[in-house]
Amino acid sequence: MKKALGIDIGGTKILYSVLDEEGNILSEIKKIHTPKTAEEIENTLKNIIEQHYDEIDVIGLSSAGAVNLENTMVLSSTPNLPQGYNSIDFSKLSDKKVFVENDANCAVWAEYKSGAAKGFDTVLMVTIGTGIGGGLVSKGRLFRGSKGNALEVGSMKIFADKRQKCTCGRYDCWEAYASGTGLKNCAINGALEFPEFKTSIFKDKNPQSLTTYDITDGVEKNDEFSKKVFENWQYYMFVGLVGLTDILNPDCIVVSGGMCEFVDVNQLEEKINAETVVTNVCVKRAETKNNAGMIGAGLLALNEN
């Protein structure tokens, strides 16, 4: 059985481990701080590969940003990574096959091959964090679009009348409502609209200072205002997911990311299936979690080799 070195490059840390064709992790998962310069990142990756060179067949890299169609370079802006990162030709890191892919695409592949979506035909993964990312696998193939930029689902507009400004500078992107940032927006707006705020545990707090943690903590404490805000936030998540279901017709949706632990996936599945015009979909919570990028990168490298 062939083996891959899976490496997940993040803005603050790099995770890596050796894994097999089933996605089983064969070595200790190591974590190091991401270097501050592109040159240091390149040298660090070479050193990691050298450490495991004799035990692996291929190297898979997961990274933020759009990746070229040859899976050798990251093309788009990656604000959390240093200047010059987009100039790195990852294929030259080793004489063994090096394969780089966008982190959201790696994550959906990990769930499709060895996680919550194993055994399903068409899988949509939506990552709910500060923003919203997406990935799609259908009939054994990763969908990347014409230039490798597909599934920027967080940027799809859900209103047309400029209700809420997004961090990207545009208005009414889905992630302005249904991400972690979206939950904060729901809380701030809810404090002005919902009468429950006046009797909530946050009644003496400036609405502009409300956070996602306030709301999730408030839900756990059975605060009526927090529960209403959270219900509103989940509704916005539903709006986006039912639209994507109608367009893509997946048989499984996997939700992942920092906010997914708070999502009622059973309720979400029931509501989507009551509304969709296509066949029913299963909604599941991601299983590979923080290792998704690392596992998916390794499995994609093995799949392409």
Secondary structure, DSSP 8 states (H G I E B T S, - for coil): --EEEEEEE-SSEEEEEEEETT--B-S--EEEE--SSHHHHHHHHHHHHHHHGGG-SEEEEEESS-B-TTSS-B-S--TTS-TTGGG--GGGG-SSEEEEEEHHHHHHHHHHHHSTTTT-SEEEEEEESSSEEEEEEETTEE---SSS----GGG-BS-SS--SB-TTSSB-BTHHHHSHHHHHHHHHHHHHH-GGGGGSTTTTS-GGG--HHHHHHHHHTT-HHHHHHHHHHHHHHHHHHHHHHHHH--SEEEEESTTGGG--HHHHHHHHHHH-SSS--EEEE-SSGGGHHHHHHHHHHHHH-
